[in-house]
Amino acid sequence: MARFGIIVHAGEGELARALHGLLYARELKQGGHQVRLLFDGAGTGWIPRMEDPAWKYHSVYRWVKEQGLIGGACQYCSTAFRVADSVLQAGIALLGEADGHPSLQALVEDGYQLLIL
């Protein structure tokens, strides 16, 4: 079993990247791997959209979330992109261990291979 840290950094016009972060998380989890999905940078803006049940791929997001694969969202970026309240309302932790940003070093030290989309 391997450990994968998937970082969704995809911006507003990058639906394929954001969606594939979810798809990769689901596939790897179903394959027996440990997965931690983080939203960083402009990727934090996807959380309010993905939370919307009317979003076309909401069922994929819901599965990933219900499996406990979402490790959090960047505190600094969630604030900068004005989605921090939505992130918290979704029950997703704001991470800021590295100057307000999630610590990639901590993931690497825990044996996670990083995939950045």
C-alpha positions in Angstrom: 0.0 0.0 0.0 1.3 3.4 -1.0 0.5 6.9 0.3 -0.6 9.6 -2.1 -1.1 13.3 -1.4 -3.2 14.9 -4.1 -3.0 18.6 -4.3 -5.8 20.3 -6.3 -4.3 23.6 -7.5 -6.5 23.9 -10.6 -8.0 27.3 -11.3 -11.5 28.3 -12.3 -11.1 27.3 -16.0 -9.5 23.9 -15.2 -12.4 21.6 -14.6 -10.6 18.6 -15.9 -7.7 19.0 -13.4 -10.0 19.6 -10.5 -12.2 16.6 -11.4 -9.3 14.3 -12.0 -8.0 15.1 -8.5 -11.2 13.6 -7.3 -11.1 10.7 -9.7 -7.5 9.8 -8.8 -8.3 9.9 -5.1 -11.2 7.6 -5.6 -9.3 5.1 -7.8 -6.3 5.0 -5.5 -8.5 4.6 -2.4 -10.4 1.8 -4.1 -7.1 0.2 -5.0 -6.2 0.0 -1.3 -3.9 3.0 -1.1 -3.9 5.7 1.5 -5.0 9.1 0.1 -5.0 12.6 1.4 -6.6 15.3 -0.9 -5.8 18.9 -0.3 -7.1 22.1 -2.0 -4.5 24.8 -2.5 -4.1 28.0 -4.4 -7.0 28.7 -6.8 -8.1 25.1 -6.2 -9.7 26.2 -3.0 -12.4 27.9 -5.1 -13.6 24.5 -6.3 -14.9 23.6 -2.8 -18.1 25.7 -2.9 -18.9 24.4 -6.4 -18.3 20.8 -5.5 -20.4 21.1 -2.4 -23.4 22.1 -4.6 -25.6 19.0 -5.2 -26.5 20.4 -8.6 -22.8 20.3 -9.7 -22.5 17.7 -12.5 -19.8 15.7 -10.6 -21.1 16.1 -7.1 -21.5 12.4 -6.6 -17.7 11.9 -7.1 -16.9 14.7 -4.7 -19.4 13.4 -2.1 -17.8 9.9 -2.3 -14.3 11.2 -1.8 -15.5 13.4 1.1 -17.5 10.6 2.8 -14.5 8.4 2.6 -12.6 11.0 4.7 -10.0 11.6 1.9 -10.2 15.4 2.1 -7.4 16.5 4.3 -8.0 20.2 4.2 -7.6 23.4 2.3 -5.0 26.1 2.4 -5.9 28.7 5.0 -4.1 31.6 3.2 -5.5 30.8 -0.2 -9.0 30.2 1.0 -9.0 33.6 2.5 -7.3 35.2 -0.6 -9.9 33.6 -2.9 -12.7 34.6 -0.5 -14.0 31.0 0.1 -12.8 30.4 3.7 -16.3 30.6 5.1 -17.6 28.1 2.5 -14.7 25.8 3.2 -15.5 25.8 6.9 -19.2 25.4 6.3 -18.3 22.3 4.2 -16.5 20.9 7.3 -13.1 21.1 5.7 -10.2 22.1 7.8 -8.1 25.2 7.0 -4.4 24.2 7.0 -1.7 26.7 7.6 1.3 25.0 9.1 3.8 26.5 6.6 3.4 30.3 6.8 -0.4 30.0 6.3 -0.2 27.2 3.7 -0.4 23.4 4.0 2.9 21.7 4.8 4.1 19.6 1.9 7.2 18.7 3.9 5.0 17.1 6.5 3.3 14.9 3.9 6.6 13.9 2.4 8.0 13.0 5.9 4.9 10.9 6.4 5.7 8.9 3.2 3.2 10.5 0.8 4.0 10.7 -2.9 2.7 14.1 -4.2 0.5 14.5 -7.2 -0.2 18.2 -8.0 -3.0 19.1 -10.4 
